[in-house]
C-alpha cells in the first residue's frame, strides 16, 4: 500500500513578509524578451502565431513590456 502524503504545513505569517525583491525581479524579467512598447510585444506574439495564447504586461522593474501565458486578471 502506498504511503499517504501529508499536506504541507502553512506558515502563520503573511506571504508579504517573505517577499524577496531580487528573486521576483529575476523571475519577472530576467529571462524574458523585453519590448519597447505594447504594440511591439503584441506584434511579436502575432508573428509567432501566439496572439490568442499570450498576453502582454508592463514590467514593474524594467519598465519594458513582456509576454506571458497568464490571463490578464492575474497579472500584477
Beta strands, then each sheet from edge to edge (+ up, - down):
strand 1: 55-58
strand 2: 65-68
sheet 1: 1+ 2-
end
